[in-house]
Amino acid sequence: MTPSRVRSRLRPAVAGLLGLLALCGGLAPAAPAGAQPQSRAEPTHCKIKITGRKVAVRRPAGDAPVARPDSPVVRYVHRGEVIRNNFCLIALGRTNSGPLYRKCGKDGWNWYIVVGGQVPVTCAQRVR
């Protein structure tokens, strides 16, 4: 894993830990005298760009947390489309004994969670 990838994965965890410490009283952010309260920050939007030619967005069947290669198709997305989400979440198929899939010329287990379903990680990439 490259150093920039490690930093991008650690940054949300560190921010969450600092927020938790602030809530518990372990760290109290110091506000200058006479400062006005800050408004909440906008949620960070995640953009996922489709790299495969024609990719199926699949919904996990029943109460399964992860889609399978034979899960029902909700819709199709095409190369170059950008899907915006509030959070970049990946459903880990390998830990839930999900089957190995071969999509877009690569083997994989994991799926990006997008609006309406899940997209194979091998057919998409996260963009800033």
Secondary structure, 3 states (H helix, E strand, C coil): CCHHHHHHHHHHHHHHHHHHHHHHCCCCCCCCCCCCCCCCCCCCCEEEEECCCEEEEECCCCCCCCCCCCCCEEEEEECCCEEEECCCCEECCCCCCCCCEEECCEEECCEEEECCEEEEHHHEEEEC
